Structures are given as C-alpha cells and as structure tokens.
C-alpha cells in the first residue's frame, strides 16, 4: 500500500525529520488560504499515487495566494496516468544548495533492512546506482538491536561527507530507519533530501510503502492518517466486482475464495491456488482465451464461499461459461469445491453441464468430487490432464 | 539420501490443535512421519490423534530430540512461536502460516541464524522426502501424497505449495521420482531461497537434477542464476515461470505476497532471460518439465 506524499511526510515528521511548511487542499480556495498562511514562494504538488507528476504538469510554482489558487485549480482538475488527485499539497518553496537521496527498504537476499544513501538526489536511485555506483552507499542493519546510529554515520561518511553535514545527515538517516521499523514499512524514501542554502536539511519529496500484512498492527497510525480498510491502494482502485469478491472471501474464515481481479473477457475463472492461478491464467491467455477475472481459491474454503464466488462470477455481464481449474490440491477438498460451484451455477439459474466448461481439480477427495460432477454431467479432468490442456479445452468452448 | 529431512527426522507441530494443524497431524502420521509432539498454550495434557500436546516446546525438547518444528499458528503469534522453537534448540523451523509482516520474518530469520537454525517458509507447505517422511501439509492426505510423490532423483523447489505437488505429480507420472521436494514459500522474504538450498541438493548423491517453480517478484531467481554462473553446478536445472501476464500489470498484486512486478528486474521476461543465460532450461508449460529433465539428464549422462 503506497502512501501519498503528504501522508509519507506526516510519517517522517513523526520521527522528527524536517519537512516544508504547508498543508493540503481539496479546493482552489483552500489552497489560496494555505498559501497566504505559509507566505513567500510556494510549490503546489498533485497528490496522486503515480510517478511522473512533474512531466504531467502536476507540479506548479506560485508566489502569491492568487497564483496558488490558479495553480491549484489546474492541478485538481488534472488526471495523471488515469488517477484524479486526492488533493493538492501546498508547500513553502525552499532555496536548495544540494540534493541527496535517503532510503530504507528490505534486501530480500540479505533478509535484512538496508539503508541506502546517495549524494546525487532528485533522480531515480536505480539509475544513479547503474551510472554512478561510486555515489551510492548501502548498509544493512539489524531488526533486533536498538538502531545503531554509528552505522548511519559510516554510511554517510563513506561518500566523503564530513562536518555539520555528516552530523545532520546521520540523524536523518537514523530517523528514517526508525520510521521504517516503527511503522512496519517496506519502503521509506526521501528523494530529494535537500540541503538548503542556510545549511538546514529538509525532505522535499517522500515515498513510503506499507504491505497489506502490516495493516492490522499499524491500525492506529493508519486511523490517524485517515486511511480506512476500504482503501486498497493497489495500482488502481477496486471495482464493485472486486469489492464483492472480497466480501465473499471475508464471509467466513474457512479457506480462500475471492481475491478477484476483474478483466473484460467472456470466460469466468474459478481457479486456484496462489501459484496455480498464475499458471492457469497464463495458459488461458496462451490458448487465446479471454478471462473475465482472476481469482484464487485454496486452503479448503466452505461450500458456501465457493458457491457465492461462482454466483458472483456468473453475474458478471459477458461471462459465457466458467472454468474450474486448480493444481493437484493438498488441503483443499475437491468434493467441497465441486459441490459449491455446482450449487452456485444452479442458484444462478443455469445447467452445470452447460455452464461449466471444464472442471480440473485433482487431489484430496477427488473420487467423491468426480462422482458429484458425473451426476450433473459436467466435463471433468483428472491429474493425467495437464493444467494447460484443461485451459485449452475451456477456451475452445467459448467464443474467442 | 535427501535434504533437510529424512526417515529419522523427529518433529513437532506448534499450534497442533488448530483446525488445519489437526488435519496435518493426521496426514503426517498416516504417511509414517515421526511427529513426536505438539504445542498449544493452555492445551497441555491433551492429545491430537494420539500425539501428546504440551504448553511449551521446552517440555518436549527437555525429554527428547526434536529435529524440526512446523509452525501453524495465527500470524500474530508466529514470531514468538519461532523464537521459542529456536531458543529450545530446534534447528529446522517450517512456517506454514501466511500473512506475516516482512519485518517479523526478518526478525525470525536473524534470530534463527544466530542460533544456527534454518527457516523454511513462511507461507509454505513444508518438506517431503518421498517414502521417508513429510514434514508439513505438503501433498495433503497420505494416500494422495503417495500418488503425487514417489522416491527418485529429482530435487524440487517451489514458491507455491500447490505447485510443488503439481510439478512432483507430473514428474512422478513420467517415472521421475523426487529426492526431496521443498515448498519454499511465496513471501517477499523467505528463510531459504533456491540458491541457499542448492548446496544441500549438490551434497546429496541421490539428487541428479532440479525442477523449480517460480513467479514474478523478488530477486531469488537472479540469485539462483548468479549462483549457477559463478559457481557452476553438477545438477541440471529446469524451471517454470508462472505469471507472465503480470508483466503487463506492474504494481498489481496477484497470488502470493511476494508476487508483484515492481521494476524491470522483476518481470517474468527478464527472469526467464536471466535463467536461460545461466544455462537453466525454462519450460513453457508444466507438462514440459519431465521431458526437459530427461533431456538434461541424458546430456550429462546421468
């Protein structure tokens, strides 16, 4: 889950990292008012969860409240990569002497957090690392020991930085690492981190990510930021179909039957599990199929959940048939999924034999499951039929 | 031989009285695994399918050797359960639970390393050495497990629990059994990566080739490719990469927590190119894996 810039800055400020004076506005009038309060030169930035704001015209400068009003009106009306801005951030514009990069993330190979620092800020850190590796320094740190400030000092000093600058940057890197650990973030990044002409440091732009898994633990800070559970903050907002899928999944705690992602096609997918869904989705597309949705079932969901998921998918306009495919299952029971899906098809007013293009779930309780499918005349396949072949047969039964 | 586990491996299940864990215990016992105890705080003195339940790990480890622990407790309790097992001398920790925050996974791994313990998972189904033992839920019911997994020369590693069985089943159907199959877990940070398990498979004389299931997201494939290029391996490797469609949808999460395309290096196209460049065969479909394995085995004369 990505935070908006103003939220990320609020998180950083809680750890003592200096940010610009200012505030957020959802109307041009509000922006003018904030501009009047802040005074001086201003920068107005669109609050979207997308890069490339500057290029898209989502960042503007102003010197008076009137200019700020006009800039805000423009920014608030501007969609960037299909996203309408949440609000506009109005901040005091600072005279910058130099820009740095400061970041903390996880290194999945070292399996530790890593602090990254560069004296070349303002551009993509991956690009700096590629073209100017001598300007990027990294240090791993423990998730156990109290944060060791000296490591951050060594990190900054390794790029030849000394004097007051070293002291100030060490403190900011330490505060950034603390923010990262305290709020269970997967990325905490200040880019650029600016040294102003008066020698002070300030976070000009910030980017923080939190994973879904940390949200419950971080409920307090999320509530403080006004971020509700319904905000998924994926690459795009959830569709009504996807929200209903999540409701089906949450209806009881038994297994997974949901996590749907909506697509445009005509072939509904009741597929699983985690890796199986990815494999099946690839196979359907490879054979020319047009899936109507992605989904995941697994962990032995209840009959009711499998039924409700099936009904949801069949209710989607344009869905001609559904395919029910999983890898060889261990803990999910074939008979339970078969019963749930057939129930869902019947309750939707269709004939399972006609509506289910193919059922390929081999594994636990398959004999019982296959018996049910036979009874309703549904075409099914056992483990001798590869997943990809099952996908091909399903695609053949619907219009390309 | 096998890696990580063998016929003598003794293990416990932490969270043994949970619904899924009760099933897992039954399945492991039916398979012939040496499940010697279970832990659920407050439930000491009971039993699950004849397996004694204790309040603490120490009550078991103080009386007998425990080689491994399978942790199947709710996400909020996993970290402490792992610490308890490690602290009491268990050297192989297998975490089945999913949805554990990354920071906690990192803490568990750091703690395990300091005590010389190894973590498999989280968000995995465990480890099986067919015909010898299975530690975890991999394969499901014992009879189903025996159908999908047979003893043989192939080492299997998979980020998906379900696909561990799918691939092993395809190998078994083609007459290629498995030395050990490891469900390594689908999270962004996992205890043991492909490259970290490779030396174990290389040291196992019964393993002749490796089959791998992988997904978008994370640097584990790049790490494996680098390992093979820099150090070489006697073992031919065949990999399958799922989630190719995700290249068109950066930033969207499908499947496991670790499965998200965040940069160019994460795309399946990049991953496949990197694996092939290291001499790893990449199957277009699961059903191609057995044929490719046989072909690679013939090339090395195994």
Interface residues (C-beta under 8 A of the other chain):
Chain A: X106 X108 X109 X111 X112 X113 X126 X142 X143 X144 X181 X184 X186 X211 X212 X213 X214 X216 X217 X234 X235 X236 X261 X272 X273 X274 X275 X276 X277 X278 X279 X281 X282 X283 X285 X294 X296 X298 X299 X300 X326 X327 X328 X329 X330 X331 X362 X363 X364 X365 X366 X383 X384 X386 X387 X388 X389
Chain B: X20 X23 X24 X75 X76 X99 X100 X101 X102 X103 X105 X106 X107 X109 X110 X111 X125 X137 X138 X139 X140 X141 X144 X145 X147 X148 X158 X159 X160 X161 X162 X163 X165 X166 X169 X170 X173 X186 X188 X189 X193 X213 X215 X218 X219 X220 X223 X240 X242 X243 X244 X245 X246 X249 X250 X251 X252 X253 X254 X255 X256 X257 X258 X259 X263 X285 X286 X287
